[in-house]
Amino acid sequence: MSAMAEHEMGPSSGPTYVISVAAALAGVHPQTLRIYERKGLLDPKRSAGGNRRYSDADIVALRRILELTNAGVNLEGVRRVLALEQQVAELAKSLEEARAAMRDAVEQTHRQYRRDLVPLRLALPVAVRRRGR
């Protein structure tokens, strides 16, 4: 099955494209992909025969690399930017998980308050004694 036929079957995060197809999708020479891999910017999977296989996620990363290099960032700068973007994404996910846990804790506390409160009509009547009588 060709790489294009595999892609047409549906979106995949697994290895799909051979190097020539991935390069054509990004508009670069296949050697550029090899350089990016050597510099640690891309990490394509390998087939049993050792050929590079690029996923949709690799193509997205490649387009981001090209966007940064076209803006004048050198490859070391690109590597650092990508690492920081990954870190920001992980921190954002961690923050959202912490916020969800906090919301759950607040809701649990509010439910507990409701159980602890005694409605006024169920409270025992208290005799009120007036002064001076």
Sequence and secondary structure as in RCSB ss.txt:
>XXXX:A:sequence
MSAMAEHEMGPSSGPTYVISVAAALAGVHPQTLRIYERKGLLDPKRSAGGNRRYSDADIVALRRILELTNAGVNL
EGVRRVLALEQQVAELAKSLEEARAAMRDAVEQTHRQYRRDLVPLRLALPVAVRRRGR
>XXXX:A:secstr
  HHHHHHT   SS  B HHHHHHHHTS HHHHHHHHHTTS   EE TTS EEB HHHHHHHHHHHHHHHTT  H
HHHHHHHHHHHHHHHHHHHHHHHHHHHHHHHHHHHHHHHHH   GGGS       TT 
